[in-house]
Amino acid sequence: MTSGISRNYARALLDLAAETSTLETVEADLLAARDALHADREVSDFLSSRLIGRPAKKDIVRRAFEGKVDARVLILLFLLIDRSRTRLLGEIAEEYERLSRLARGVRKVKVYSAFPLGEEEKKSITRSLEARLGARVELETGIRQSLIGGVIAESEGQEIKFSIEGQLKTLAASLEGR
């Protein structure tokens, strides 16, 4: 779950990147910075340490990223260091990635089925979801053995049921309304 603070940083960075149509570049650089700074426990501990001064932290980050990432990402890293919030970088990157996808008209959808889906089934589900959501869909699949048949799709907190269970619930609700 993303905190409000992380959401605000991500939104601000997205707004700046949108001004220059560099959403994807900033996203790639932000994810790379996150991966580099959180991959090594010692680096993560160094940046979180209250015993090490901000200038030393900024110097390390500058050496690692200056000229290698978008300047706005570097400024964000410095800002997080100044405010002792480097631990939020993962949340910020995740939220930025989500917002950037939505700004580009792409929805990430996780589809669960009782059995593994074939390529044709995936294509058919993707087409149906794109028509229903009005966006390009990045499909991810998973198995949910509790399903009798059909699929359940989840995206952005929304659940779409194309399952026997969902059809039975719809039928029951319509019968109750009589």
ChimeraX commands (.cxc) that place a marker at each C-alpha (Angstrom):
marker #1 position 0.00,0.00,0.00 radius 0.5
marker #1 position 1.30,3.41,-0.93 radius 0.5
marker #1 position 1.40,6.16,1.67 radius 0.5
marker #1 position 0.02,9.62,0.95 radius 0.5
marker #1 position 3.51,11.08,1.11 radius 0.5
marker #1 position 4.82,8.64,-1.50 radius 0.5
marker #1 position 1.79,9.30,-3.69 radius 0.5
marker #1 position 2.46,13.05,-3.54 radius 0.5
marker #1 position 6.12,12.66,-4.56 radius 0.5
marker #1 position 5.15,10.31,-7.40 radius 0.5
marker #1 position 2.42,12.66,-8.63 radius 0.5
marker #1 position 4.76,15.67,-8.57 radius 0.5
marker #1 position 7.44,13.78,-10.50 radius 0.5
marker #1 position 4.85,12.56,-12.99 radius 0.5
marker #1 position 3.59,16.10,-13.56 radius 0.5
marker #1 position 7.14,17.31,-14.26 radius 0.5
marker #1 position 7.84,14.42,-16.63 radius 0.5
marker #1 position 4.53,14.94,-18.44 radius 0.5
marker #1 position 5.49,18.55,-19.23 radius 0.5
marker #1 position 8.35,17.29,-21.38 radius 0.5
marker #1 position 6.75,14.01,-22.55 radius 0.5
marker #1 position 9.38,11.93,-20.78 radius 0.5
marker #1 position 7.12,9.69,-18.68 radius 0.5
marker #1 position 8.77,6.45,-19.74 radius 0.5
marker #1 position 12.34,7.75,-19.49 radius 0.5
marker #1 position 11.77,9.07,-15.98 radius 0.5
marker #1 position 10.04,5.81,-15.04 radius 0.5
marker #1 position 12.97,3.71,-16.25 radius 0.5
marker #1 position 15.49,5.94,-14.46 radius 0.5
marker #1 position 13.48,5.97,-11.24 radius 0.5
marker #1 position 13.15,2.19,-11.24 radius 0.5
marker #1 position 16.87,1.81,-11.97 radius 0.5
marker #1 position 17.74,4.16,-9.09 radius 0.5
marker #1 position 15.40,2.28,-6.76 radius 0.5
marker #1 position 16.90,-1.06,-7.74 radius 0.5
marker #1 position 20.46,0.20,-7.34 radius 0.5
marker #1 position 19.86,1.83,-3.96 radius 0.5
marker #1 position 17.77,-0.96,-2.47 radius 0.5
marker #1 position 19.55,-3.97,-3.96 radius 0.5
marker #1 position 22.46,-3.72,-1.55 radius 0.5
marker #1 position 21.55,-3.74,2.14 radius 0.5
marker #1 position 24.68,-1.74,3.02 radius 0.5
marker #1 position 23.76,1.07,0.62 radius 0.5
marker #1 position 20.20,1.14,1.93 radius 0.5
marker #1 position 21.47,1.23,5.54 radius 0.5
marker #1 position 23.96,3.97,4.62 radius 0.5
marker #1 position 21.23,6.18,3.17 radius 0.5
marker #1 position 18.93,5.56,6.16 radius 0.5
marker #1 position 21.59,6.14,8.81 radius 0.5
marker #1 position 21.13,9.19,11.00 radius 0.5
marker #1 position 24.85,9.06,11.86 radius 0.5
marker #1 position 25.92,9.97,8.33 radius 0.5
marker #1 position 25.44,13.54,7.16 radius 0.5
marker #1 position 23.33,14.57,4.22 radius 0.5
marker #1 position 26.27,15.98,2.23 radius 0.5
marker #1 position 28.03,12.59,2.31 radius 0.5
marker #1 position 24.86,10.81,1.21 radius 0.5
marker #1 position 24.27,13.29,-1.61 radius 0.5
marker #1 position 27.87,12.96,-2.76 radius 0.5
marker #1 position 27.52,9.18,-3.08 radius 0.5
marker #1 position 24.21,9.51,-4.94 radius 0.5
marker #1 position 25.64,12.23,-7.21 radius 0.5
marker #1 position 28.63,10.05,-8.11 radius 0.5
marker #1 position 26.41,7.05,-8.78 radius 0.5
marker #1 position 23.71,8.76,-10.84 radius 0.5
marker #1 position 24.74,12.17,-12.20 radius 0.5
marker #1 position 24.60,12.04,-15.99 radius 0.5
marker #1 position 23.11,8.54,-15.87 radius 0.5
marker #1 position 19.53,9.35,-14.87 radius 0.5
marker #1 position 17.11,12.14,-15.67 radius 0.5
marker #1 position 17.94,15.26,-13.66 radius 0.5
marker #1 position 14.49,15.23,-12.05 radius 0.5
marker #1 position 15.14,11.78,-10.62 radius 0.5
marker #1 position 18.44,13.00,-9.17 radius 0.5
marker #1 position 16.69,16.01,-7.64 radius 0.5
marker #1 position 14.07,13.68,-6.13 radius 0.5
marker #1 position 16.82,11.55,-4.59 radius 0.5
marker #1 position 18.44,14.64,-3.07 radius 0.5
marker #1 position 15.08,15.79,-1.74 radius 0.5
marker #1 position 14.46,12.40,-0.13 radius 0.5
marker #1 position 17.91,12.57,1.48 radius 0.5
marker #1 position 17.25,16.11,2.77 radius 0.5
marker #1 position 13.97,15.02,4.33 radius 0.5
marker #1 position 15.24,11.65,5.62 radius 0.5
marker #1 position 12.75,9.79,3.45 radius 0.5
marker #1 position 14.94,7.55,1.29 radius 0.5
marker #1 position 13.07,4.53,2.67 radius 0.5
marker #1 position 10.05,5.74,0.63 radius 0.5
marker #1 position 11.85,5.39,-2.71 radius 0.5
marker #1 position 10.36,1.94,-3.38 radius 0.5
marker #1 position 6.80,3.15,-2.77 radius 0.5
marker #1 position 7.37,6.27,-4.84 radius 0.5
marker #1 position 8.74,4.25,-7.75 radius 0.5
marker #1 position 5.83,1.81,-7.59 radius 0.5
marker #1 position 3.24,4.60,-7.50 radius 0.5
marker #1 position 5.00,6.52,-10.29 radius 0.5
marker #1 position 5.00,3.38,-12.43 radius 0.5
marker #1 position 1.25,2.93,-11.84 radius 0.5
marker #1 position 0.45,6.59,-12.59 radius 0.5
marker #1 position 2.66,6.61,-15.67 radius 0.5
marker #1 position 0.94,3.52,-17.05 radius 0.5
marker #1 position -2.48,5.12,-16.51 radius 0.5
marker #1 position -1.34,8.36,-18.14 radius 0.5
marker #1 position -0.28,6.36,-21.19 radius 0.5
marker #1 position -3.67,4.58,-21.26 radius 0.5
marker #1 position -2.36,1.23,-20.04 radius 0.5
marker #1 position -3.91,-0.87,-17.28 radius 0.5
marker #1 position -2.12,-3.75,-15.56 radius 0.5
marker #1 position -4.63,-6.55,-15.05 radius 0.5
marker #1 position -4.09,-9.73,-13.06 radius 0.5
marker #1 position -6.32,-12.56,-14.31 radius 0.5
marker #1 position -6.96,-15.62,-12.17 radius 0.5
marker #1 position -8.28,-18.91,-13.53 radius 0.5
marker #1 position -8.67,-22.45,-12.19 radius 0.5
marker #1 position -6.19,-23.78,-14.76 radius 0.5
marker #1 position -3.31,-22.30,-16.79 radius 0.5
marker #1 position -4.55,-20.26,-19.76 radius 0.5
marker #1 position -3.44,-20.91,-23.33 radius 0.5
marker #1 position -2.16,-18.15,-25.60 radius 0.5
marker #1 position -5.44,-17.86,-27.53 radius 0.5
marker #1 position -7.41,-17.61,-24.27 radius 0.5
marker #1 position -5.06,-14.87,-23.05 radius 0.5
marker #1 position -5.49,-12.94,-26.31 radius 0.5
marker #1 position -9.28,-13.26,-26.13 radius 0.5
marker #1 position -9.38,-12.13,-22.49 radius 0.5
marker #1 position -7.06,-9.22,-23.28 radius 0.5
marker #1 position -9.31,-8.05,-26.14 radius 0.5
marker #1 position -12.41,-8.30,-23.92 radius 0.5
marker #1 position -10.75,-6.38,-21.10 radius 0.5
marker #1 position -9.43,-3.69,-23.43 radius 0.5
marker #1 position -12.95,-3.14,-24.78 radius 0.5
marker #1 position -14.46,-3.07,-21.30 radius 0.5
marker #1 position -11.80,-0.87,-19.68 radius 0.5
marker #1 position -11.17,1.40,-22.67 radius 0.5
marker #1 position -7.41,1.02,-22.24 radius 0.5
marker #1 position -4.51,-1.07,-23.44 radius 0.5
marker #1 position -4.08,-4.05,-21.08 radius 0.5
marker #1 position -0.88,-5.59,-19.71 radius 0.5
marker #1 position -2.05,-9.06,-18.73 radius 0.5
marker #1 position -0.59,-11.08,-15.90 radius 0.5
marker #1 position -2.04,-14.50,-15.06 radius 0.5
marker #1 position -2.34,-16.58,-11.94 radius 0.5
marker #1 position -4.05,-19.71,-10.69 radius 0.5
marker #1 position -6.90,-19.63,-8.18 radius 0.5
marker #1 position -7.96,-23.22,-7.57 radius 0.5
marker #1 position -11.15,-22.16,-5.79 radius 0.5
marker #1 position -12.67,-21.08,-9.14 radius 0.5
marker #1 position -15.11,-23.55,-10.63 radius 0.5
marker #1 position -14.75,-22.09,-14.11 radius 0.5
marker #1 position -14.16,-18.81,-15.88 radius 0.5
marker #1 position -11.77,-16.08,-14.76 radius 0.5
marker #1 position -11.56,-13.18,-12.33 radius 0.5
marker #1 position -9.68,-10.04,-13.37 radius 0.5
marker #1 position -8.29,-7.49,-10.90 radius 0.5
marker #1 position -7.04,-4.03,-11.80 radius 0.5
marker #1 position -6.65,-0.82,-9.79 radius 0.5
marker #1 position -8.78,-2.19,-6.95 radius 0.5
marker #1 position -11.54,-3.21,-9.35 radius 0.5
marker #1 position -12.60,-6.84,-9.69 radius 0.5
marker #1 position -14.27,-8.11,-12.84 radius 0.5
marker #1 position -15.77,-11.60,-12.67 radius 0.5
marker #1 position -16.13,-13.70,-15.78 radius 0.5
marker #1 position -16.69,-16.80,-13.67 radius 0.5
marker #1 position -19.47,-19.24,-12.94 radius 0.5
marker #1 position -19.51,-17.90,-9.38 radius 0.5
marker #1 position -20.00,-14.35,-10.69 radius 0.5
marker #1 position -22.78,-15.44,-13.04 radius 0.5
marker #1 position -24.54,-17.30,-10.21 radius 0.5
marker #1 position -24.35,-14.22,-7.96 radius 0.5
marker #1 position -25.77,-12.03,-10.75 radius 0.5
marker #1 position -28.58,-14.54,-11.32 radius 0.5
marker #1 position -29.36,-14.70,-7.57 radius 0.5
marker #1 position -29.45,-10.90,-7.31 radius 0.5
marker #1 position -31.85,-10.64,-10.25 radius 0.5
marker #1 position -34.10,-13.32,-8.75 radius 0.5
marker #1 position -34.16,-11.50,-5.39 radius 0.5
marker #1 position -35.24,-8.32,-7.18 radius 0.5
marker #1 position -38.42,-9.95,-8.48 radius 0.5
marker link #1:1,2 radius 0.2
marker link #1:2,3 radius 0.2
marker link #1:3,4 radius 0.2
marker link #1:4,5 radius 0.2
marker link #1:5,6 radius 0.2
marker link #1:6,7 radius 0.2
marker link #1:7,8 radius 0.2
marker link #1:8,9 radius 0.2
marker link #1:9,10 radius 0.2
marker link #1:10,11 radius 0.2
marker link #1:11,12 radius 0.2
marker link #1:12,13 radius 0.2
marker link #1:13,14 radius 0.2
marker link #1:14,15 radius 0.2
marker link #1:15,16 radius 0.2
marker link #1:16,17 radius 0.2
marker link #1:17,18 radius 0.2
marker link #1:18,19 radius 0.2
marker link #1:19,20 radius 0.2
marker link #1:20,21 radius 0.2
marker link #1:21,22 radius 0.2
marker link #1:22,23 radius 0.2
marker link #1:23,24 radius 0.2
marker link #1:24,25 radius 0.2
marker link #1:25,26 radius 0.2
marker link #1:26,27 radius 0.2
marker link #1:27,28 radius 0.2
marker link #1:28,29 radius 0.2
marker link #1:29,30 radius 0.2
marker link #1:30,31 radius 0.2
marker link #1:31,32 radius 0.2
marker link #1:32,33 radius 0.2
marker link #1:33,34 radius 0.2
marker link #1:34,35 radius 0.2
marker link #1:35,36 radius 0.2
marker link #1:36,37 radius 0.2
marker link #1:37,38 radius 0.2
marker link #1:38,39 radius 0.2
marker link #1:39,40 radius 0.2
marker link #1:40,41 radius 0.2
marker link #1:41,42 radius 0.2
marker link #1:42,43 radius 0.2
marker link #1:43,44 radius 0.2
marker link #1:44,45 radius 0.2
marker link #1:45,46 radius 0.2
marker link #1:46,47 radius 0.2
marker link #1:47,48 radius 0.2
marker link #1:48,49 radius 0.2
marker link #1:49,50 radius 0.2
marker link #1:50,51 radius 0.2
marker link #1:51,52 radius 0.2
marker link #1:52,53 radius 0.2
marker link #1:53,54 radius 0.2
marker link #1:54,55 radius 0.2
marker link #1:55,56 radius 0.2
marker link #1:56,57 radius 0.2
marker link #1:57,58 radius 0.2
marker link #1:58,59 radius 0.2
marker link #1:59,60 radius 0.2
marker link #1:60,61 radius 0.2
marker link #1:61,62 radius 0.2
marker link #1:62,63 radius 0.2
marker link #1:63,64 radius 0.2
marker link #1:64,65 radius 0.2
marker link #1:65,66 radius 0.2
marker link #1:66,67 radius 0.2
marker link #1:67,68 radius 0.2
marker link #1:68,69 radius 0.2
marker link #1:69,70 radius 0.2
marker link #1:70,71 radius 0.2
marker link #1:71,72 radius 0.2
marker link #1:72,73 radius 0.2
marker link #1:73,74 radius 0.2
marker link #1:74,75 radius 0.2
marker link #1:75,76 radius 0.2
marker link #1:76,77 radius 0.2
marker link #1:77,78 radius 0.2
marker link #1:78,79 radius 0.2
marker link #1:79,80 radius 0.2
marker link #1:80,81 radius 0.2
marker link #1:81,82 radius 0.2
marker link #1:82,83 radius 0.2
marker link #1:83,84 radius 0.2
marker link #1:84,85 radius 0.2
marker link #1:85,86 radius 0.2
marker link #1:86,87 radius 0.2
marker link #1:87,88 radius 0.2
marker link #1:88,89 radius 0.2
marker link #1:89,90 radius 0.2
marker link #1:90,91 radius 0.2
marker link #1:91,92 radius 0.2
marker link #1:92,93 radius 0.2
marker link #1:93,94 radius 0.2
marker link #1:94,95 radius 0.2
marker link #1:95,96 radius 0.2
marker link #1:96,97 radius 0.2
marker link #1:97,98 radius 0.2
marker link #1:98,99 radius 0.2
marker link #1:99,100 radius 0.2
marker link #1:100,101 radius 0.2
marker link #1:101,102 radius 0.2
marker link #1:102,103 radius 0.2
marker link #1:103,104 radius 0.2
marker link #1:104,105 radius 0.2
marker link #1:105,106 radius 0.2
marker link #1:106,107 radius 0.2
marker link #1:107,108 radius 0.2
marker link #1:108,109 radius 0.2
marker link #1:109,110 radius 0.2
marker link #1:110,111 radius 0.2
marker link #1:111,112 radius 0.2
marker link #1:112,113 radius 0.2
marker link #1:113,114 radius 0.2
marker link #1:114,115 radius 0.2
marker link #1:115,116 radius 0.2
marker link #1:116,117 radius 0.2
marker link #1:117,118 radius 0.2
marker link #1:118,119 radius 0.2
marker link #1:119,120 radius 0.2
marker link #1:120,121 radius 0.2
marker link #1:121,122 radius 0.2
marker link #1:122,123 radius 0.2
marker link #1:123,124 radius 0.2
marker link #1:124,125 radius 0.2
marker link #1:125,126 radius 0.2
marker link #1:126,127 radius 0.2
marker link #1:127,128 radius 0.2
marker link #1:128,129 radius 0.2
marker link #1:129,130 radius 0.2
marker link #1:130,131 radius 0.2
marker link #1:131,132 radius 0.2
marker link #1:132,133 radius 0.2
marker link #1:133,134 radius 0.2
marker link #1:134,135 radius 0.2
marker link #1:135,136 radius 0.2
marker link #1:136,137 radius 0.2
marker link #1:137,138 radius 0.2
marker link #1:138,139 radius 0.2
marker link #1:139,140 radius 0.2
marker link #1:140,141 radius 0.2
marker link #1:141,142 radius 0.2
marker link #1:142,143 radius 0.2
marker link #1:143,144 radius 0.2
marker link #1:144,145 radius 0.2
marker link #1:145,146 radius 0.2
marker link #1:146,147 radius 0.2
marker link #1:147,148 radius 0.2
marker link #1:148,149 radius 0.2
marker link #1:149,150 radius 0.2
marker link #1:150,151 radius 0.2
marker link #1:151,152 radius 0.2
marker link #1:152,153 radius 0.2
marker link #1:153,154 radius 0.2
marker link #1:154,155 radius 0.2
marker link #1:155,156 radius 0.2
marker link #1:156,157 radius 0.2
marker link #1:157,158 radius 0.2
marker link #1:158,159 radius 0.2
marker link #1:159,160 radius 0.2
marker link #1:160,161 radius 0.2
marker link #1:161,162 radius 0.2
marker link #1:162,163 radius 0.2
marker link #1:163,164 radius 0.2
marker link #1:164,165 radius 0.2
marker link #1:165,166 radius 0.2
marker link #1:166,167 radius 0.2
marker link #1:167,168 radius 0.2
marker link #1:168,169 radius 0.2
marker link #1:169,170 radius 0.2
marker link #1:170,171 radius 0.2
marker link #1:171,172 radius 0.2
marker link #1:172,173 radius 0.2
marker link #1:173,174 radius 0.2
marker link #1:174,175 radius 0.2
marker link #1:175,176 radius 0.2
marker link #1:176,177 radius 0.2
marker link #1:177,178 radius 0.2
view
